[in-house]
Amino acid sequence: MEPDTRYSLIGAVVLALTAAAIIAYLWLSSVGRNADYRFYTVFFERQSLEGLQVGGNVNMRGINVGRVEDYEIGHDNINRVRVTLRVARETPVRENTVATVSRNLLTGIARINLVTPGTPGPELEKIARGEKYPVIPEGTSTTDQITDAVSRVAVTADVALQNANRILGPDNQKAFAELLVQLRDLTRGLNERLSTVDKVAVEIQASSAAFRKATVDIAGAARRIGDAAEPLARDGSSAMREATTALQTLTVATRNVERDLGLALQRIEKEGGAVLRRTDDALDIGVLELRATATELRTTAEALTRTLDRMRDPRAALLGPGRAQLGPGEARP
């Protein structure tokens, strides 16, 4: 019986030593693990964790400083995900450090980025009540911001396209086509009226030339009257009164010419401002008035010329025309 007892004791000792070795290994592994790493908890609510896996990278400023140890969806709030991070002990995790999620655009694999904005604060060591590890706050992902901005732009563009479709609807297209037709007709009418204005301008230039000629005739008649005034003063007071009357007539006619010309020009200016309404009629009236004024000037010049011719013969001015002298409108048989 003694050999059997010894074998049983030896087996029990071997098993105990083996168990002790395993426990020591596990303890040493745990101590070494806790000595090289620190654990943190992050609660994600706003950011999507699509593509995040256990063992995924944890980066700080582009450097891999740890891994995703575990994650769990909250039982009370399914929109809240608890993620446990294992980070190298020398990693400077501060109280103002935040965690964000970023993805590889090609593979879609997600990673956790630790960002410390501004001046780094104290080291994060405080453990909140009910938590096992310090909690790193959730930050705002740049990718999510870009995605939201693109989504808003897409919505705005869609609304703009819908508004453009409404603006370019059948009714508006018809109205726009009618507007183009009206613009074409208006342009054509303006071109025709501009041609009429050019013609009227030519006629006004001709009337101005006739007016200048009549003015020259009046000036010549006035000079001839001045030259004949002194002999007439000696020949008799009757001829002087006639000359005075002629000069008064000339003055009145000149004033009438100035007044009529001013009125005609004013009318042309007023009617020119309403060229789309009454351009043709107004310009025709102005031309007729200018022509009438020129005719009146020519008539006045002829009357002055006849008076001057009579004044050149003092006897005829005092005693009347002789029998051999023809009267106005008479002709020799």
Buried (B, 14 or more C-beta within 10 A) or exposed (E): EEEEEEEEEEEEEEEEEEEEEEEEEEEEEEEEEEEEBBBBBBBBEEBBBEBBEEEBBBBBEEEEBBBBBEBEEEEEEEEBBBBBBBBBEEBEBBBBBBBBBBBEEEEEBBBBBBBBEEEEEEEBEEEEEEEEBBBBEBBEBEBBEEEEEEEEEEEEEEEEEEEEEEEEEEEEEEEEEEEEEEEEEEEEEBEEBEEBBEEBEEBBEBBEEBBEBBBEBBEBBBEBBEEBBEEBEEBBEEBBEBBEEBBEBBEEBBEBBEEBBEEBBEBBEEBBEEBEEEBBEBBBBBBEBBBEBBEBBBEBBEBBBEBBEBBBBBEBBEEEEEEEEEEEEEEEE
